[in-house]
Amino acid sequence: EASLLAIFDGANDKFVVLPRDTKGTPEGAKAAAQDAINSGARLLIGPVFGKSAKEVAPLAAEASINLISFTNDRTVAAEGAFVFGFLPEDRLHRIVGYAVSRGVKRFAALIPHGIFGEKLLADYERTIKKFGATFVSCERYLHNTKSITSAIKRLGEFQKRKEALISKRKILEKKDDPISKRILKKLAEKTVLGSLPFDAVLIPETGKDLKAIVSLLSYYEINSKKVKFIGIHDWSSRSLIKEPSLNGAWYTGLSPQPFANFVRRFASVFKKSPHQLSALAYDAMALSSIKAMEGLQGLSLEKLTAENGFYGSAGLFRLRPAGAVQHMFSVMEVTPKG
């Protein structure tokens, strides 16, 4: 539907789309791509998944045409094979860079176990180093309450800080002077003692998982008043902005104004709201239809990788000669008003 909208908005009557069904498999994608090429296609848009894109890319290269795939698997990227999906490393670069610019120097993370988590952690450490900041620690977890709770307690050195408080109380209780009594009274309101060794913590979750994690972080004395919560997913839903523990958090997302314009346009035509990833389909098709007006040369690698980039429904993006695609994300702050 988003692709269709892009055709309505920008294509001329010489622009022809040849839809092909990939059947959701790498084999189907390969057959569909070959059929499209045999039918005269001069640019391939799709498929969605990395395994399918890896099957299609050699066919496009052999036919000397470019491929714009919607995968976020950067291993697909090659000259003429563009990875158009939103890459986590681009989001990390944006949020870490912004945090450093605002004075954050020490970073920690809560990252789930699994292949995605391994890659995310490696990218996170590399990005922090690039900006000259310090990576302090990361705790991993499974998606269950017991595992998440243990990870949070380890991250915030909860047991160590709790024992420090108990020890301090015992020392003060042995004293009888007014100052010690005042300090002891203040300590009665605390559950731990000592500062946290980091200024920001990355939480790569959203929805119910995010709400559960930030609530536990606050309970175990890691709250947004002490550290900045940062994320790479959309935290704008009504249920999340009402979560007190998230107040003041930062996350990366699509540029608000162009995406809002796209949502309004999509809703006016199809009477429903689009998924965020629909913006990719719209932008890929819009770019293709506009460049096609320049003739076959417009679909060349040189034209598609223009240094100035393009302004789409998700904001500014650039196709790079080696196949990477830069999406220029915005940074948003969560407040009770949105």
C-alpha positions in Angstrom: 0.0 0.0 0.0 2.8 2.4 0.8 4.5 1.6 -2.5 1.3 2.2 -4.3 0.9 5.5 -2.6 4.4 6.5 -3.7 3.5 5.7 -7.3 0.3 7.8 -7.0 2.3 10.7 -5.6 5.4 10.8 -7.8 5.5 8.5 -10.8 4.8 9.5 -14.4 3.0 7.3 -17.0 6.2 5.8 -18.2 7.0 4.2 -14.9 6.1 0.5 -14.8 6.1 -1.7 -11.8 6.4 -5.5 -12.3 5.2 -7.1 -9.0 6.5 -10.6 -8.3 5.6 -13.0 -5.5 8.6 -14.2 -3.6 6.5 -16.8 -1.7 8.4 -15.7 1.4 11.3 -18.0 0.7 14.9 -17.5 -0.6 14.1 -19.8 -3.5 10.9 -17.9 -4.3 12.8 -14.6 -4.2 15.4 -15.9 -6.6 12.8 -17.1 -9.0 10.8 -13.9 -8.7 13.9 -11.8 -9.3 15.0 -13.8 -12.3 11.5 -13.5 -13.8 11.4 -9.7 -13.3 14.9 -9.4 -14.9 13.7 -11.5 -17.8 10.7 -9.2 -18.2 13.0 -6.1 -18.5 13.2 -4.8 -15.0 16.0 -2.1 -14.6 15.8 -1.9 -10.8 14.8 -4.5 -8.1 13.0 -3.4 -5.0 12.9 -6.1 -2.3 13.0 -8.7 -0.9 12.4 -8.2 2.8 14.7 -10.7 4.5 18.4 -11.1 4.4 18.6 -14.7 3.3 16.4 -13.9 0.3 18.3 -10.8 -0.5 21.6 -12.8 -0.6 20.0 -15.0 -3.3 18.8 -12.1 -5.3 21.9 -9.8 -5.2 24.1 -12.0 -7.5 21.3 -12.0 -10.1 21.0 -8.3 -10.0 24.8 -7.9 -10.3 24.9 -10.3 -13.3 22.2 -8.3 -15.0 24.0 -5.0 -14.2 21.1 -3.5 -12.3 20.8 -2.2 -8.8 18.9 -3.9 -5.9 17.2 -2.0 -3.0 16.4 -4.6 -0.4 14.4 -4.0 2.8 16.6 -6.2 5.0 18.6 -4.8 7.9 21.3 -7.5 7.5 24.4 -5.4 6.7 26.2 -8.5 5.3 24.0 -8.2 2.2 25.5 -4.8 1.4 27.6 -4.7 -1.7 28.1 -2.4 -4.7 24.7 -2.1 -6.2 23.0 -4.1 -3.5 21.5 -1.7 -0.9 20.5 -2.5 2.6 17.5 -0.2 3.0 16.3 -1.5 6.4 16.8 0.5 9.6 20.1 -0.6 11.0 20.5 -0.8 14.8 24.1 0.5 14.5 22.8 3.7 12.9 20.5 4.2 15.8 23.2 3.5 18.3 25.5 6.0 16.6 22.8 8.7 16.8 21.8 8.1 20.4 25.3 7.6 21.8 26.6 10.7 19.9 23.8 12.8 21.2 24.2 11.6 24.8 28.0 12.4 24.7 27.2 15.9 23.3 25.0 16.4 26.4 27.7 15.4 28.9 27.2 11.6 29.2 30.7 10.0 29.6 30.1 6.5 31.1 27.8 4.0 29.4 26.2 0.7 30.6 23.7 -1.6 29.1 21.0 -4.2 29.7 21.0 -6.5 26.6 19.1 -9.8 26.1 20.9 -13.0 25.3 21.0 -14.2 21.7 22.6 -13.4 18.4 21.0 -10.0 18.1 22.2 -9.1 21.6 25.8 -10.2 20.8 25.9 -8.0 17.7 24.2 -5.1 19.5 26.7 -5.2 22.3 29.7 -5.3 20.0 28.3 -2.3 18.0 27.5 -0.5 21.2 31.1 -0.9 22.6 32.6 0.2 19.3 30.3 3.3 19.0 31.1 4.4 22.6 34.8 4.1 21.9 34.4 6.1 18.7 32.9 9.0 20.6 35.7 8.9 23.2 33.4 7.9 26.0 33.7 4.9 28.4 31.9 1.6 28.3 31.4 0.6 32.0 29.5 -2.7 32.0 26.7 -4.8 30.4 24.4 -7.3 31.9 22.6 -9.9 29.8 19.2 -11.5 30.5 16.6 -13.9 29.3 13.0 -12.7 28.9 11.7 -13.7 32.3 11.3 -11.7 35.5 13.9 -13.7 37.5 16.6 -13.3 34.9 15.9 -9.6 34.3 15.8 -8.9 38.1 19.2 -10.6 38.6 20.7 -8.7 35.7 19.5 -5.4 37.1 20.8 -6.1 40.6 24.2 -7.0 39.2 24.3 -3.9 36.9 23.6 -1.5 39.8 25.8 -3.4 42.3 22.7 -3.6 44.5 24.0 -6.1 47.0 27.3 -4.3 47.4 25.6 -0.9 47.9 23.0 -2.4 50.3 25.8 -3.9 52.4 27.6 -0.5 52.4 24.4 1.1 53.8 24.1 -1.6 56.5 27.8 -1.1 57.5 27.4 2.7 57.6 24.3 2.4 59.8 26.1 0.1 62.3 29.0 2.6 62.6 26.7 5.5 63.2 24.5 3.6 65.7 27.6 3.2 67.9 28.0 7.0 68.0 25.9 9.3 70.2 26.7 12.8 68.8 24.0 14.9 67.1 25.6 14.8 63.6 25.7 11.0 63.6 22.1 10.9 64.7 21.0 13.3 61.9 22.9 11.3 59.3 21.4 8.0 60.6 17.9 9.5 60.3 18.5 10.4 56.7 19.9 6.9 56.0 16.7 5.4 57.3 15.0 6.6 54.1 17.6 4.8 51.9 17.9 1.2 50.7 21.4 1.5 49.3 24.5 3.6 49.7 26.9 4.9 47.1 26.8 6.2 43.5 26.4 4.3 40.3 29.4 3.9 38.1 27.6 4.9 34.9 25.7 8.0 33.5 23.5 6.2 31.0 22.1 2.7 30.4 21.0 1.3 27.0 17.7 -0.6 27.0 17.0 -2.2 23.6 13.3 -3.0 24.4 9.9 -1.4 23.9 6.3 -2.1 24.9 5.6 -4.4 27.9 9.2 -5.6 28.2 10.5 -2.0 28.5 7.9 -1.1 31.2 8.8 -4.2 33.2 12.5 -3.4 33.0 12.3 0.3 33.9 10.0 -0.4 36.8 12.6 -2.9 38.2 15.5 -0.5 37.5 13.7 2.1 39.6 12.9 -0.4 42.4 16.6 -1.4 42.6 17.8 2.2 42.8 18.7 2.8 39.2 16.2 5.5 38.2 16.0 8.3 35.6 16.9 10.9 38.2 20.3 9.3 38.6 21.1 8.0 35.1 19.7 8.5 31.6 17.8 5.7 30.0 18.5 5.5 26.2 16.9 3.3 23.6 16.9 2.5 19.9 13.2 1.7 19.5 10.1 3.7 19.5 9.0 4.8 23.0 6.2 7.2 22.0 3.2 5.0 22.7 0.7 6.3 25.2 1.3 3.5 27.7 5.0 4.2 27.7 4.9 8.0 28.1 2.6 7.5 31.2 5.3 5.3 32.8 6.9 7.5 35.5 10.2 5.6 35.4 10.7 6.6 31.7 10.3 10.3 32.2 13.3 12.1 30.7 14.5 9.1 28.7 16.0 9.5 25.2 15.4 7.3 22.2 16.1 7.4 18.5 13.3 7.3 15.9 12.1 8.5 12.6 12.1 12.3 12.0 8.8 13.3 13.5 7.6 15.9 11.0 8.1 14.0 7.7 6.8 10.8 9.2 3.7 12.5 10.6 3.1 13.9 7.1 3.4 10.4 5.6 1.0 9.0 8.2 -1.6 11.6 7.5 -1.3 11.0 3.7 -1.5 7.2 4.1 -4.5 7.4 6.5 -6.4 9.7 4.2 -6.1 7.2 1.3 -6.3 3.9 3.1 -8.3 4.8 6.2 -5.8 3.2 8.6 -2.4 4.0 10.1 0.7 2.6 8.5 3.4 0.6 10.2 6.7 2.4 10.7 8.4 0.1 8.2 5.9 1.3 5.6 8.0 4.4 5.3 10.8 2.3 3.8 8.5 0.9 1.1 7.2 4.4 0.3 10.7 6.0 0.2 12.2 3.2 -2.0 9.4 3.4 -4.5 9.3 7.2 -4.5 13.1 7.4 -5.0 12.8 4.9 -7.9 9.9 6.7 -9.6 11.6 10.1 -9.4 15.0 8.9 -10.6 13.4 6.9 -13.4 12.2 10.2 -14.9 15.9 10.8 -15.8 15.9 7.6 -17.9 18.0 4.5 -17.3 20.9 6.7 -16.2 18.7 7.9 -13.3 18.8 4.4 -11.9 22.5 4.1 -12.1 24.8 3.6 -9.1 26.1 7.1 -9.5 22.7 8.8 -9.5 21.3 6.6 -6.6 24.3 7.4 -4.4 24.2 11.2 -4.8 26.1 12.7 -1.9 23.3 15.1 -0.9 21.0 12.1 -0.3 17.2 12.3 -0.4 14.5 13.6 1.9 11.8 10.9 2.4 8.9 10.0 4.7 11.4 8.9 7.4 13.7 11.8 7.1 17.0 12.2 5.2 18.7 9.1 3.8 21.7 8.4 1.7 22.5 5.3 -0.4 26.3 4.7 -0.2 28.3 3.1 -3.0 29.2 0.0 -1.0 25.6 -0.8 -0.3 25.0 0.8 3.1 22.1 3.2 3.5 22.3 6.0 6.1 19.0 7.0 7.7 19.4 10.2 9.7 17.4 9.4 12.9 16.0 12.0 15.3 16.4 11.9 19.1 13.3 12.2 21.2 12.8 12.7 24.9 10.0 11.0 26.8 7.7 13.4 28.7 4.3 12.9 30.3 2.9 15.0 27.5 4.4 12.9 24.7 
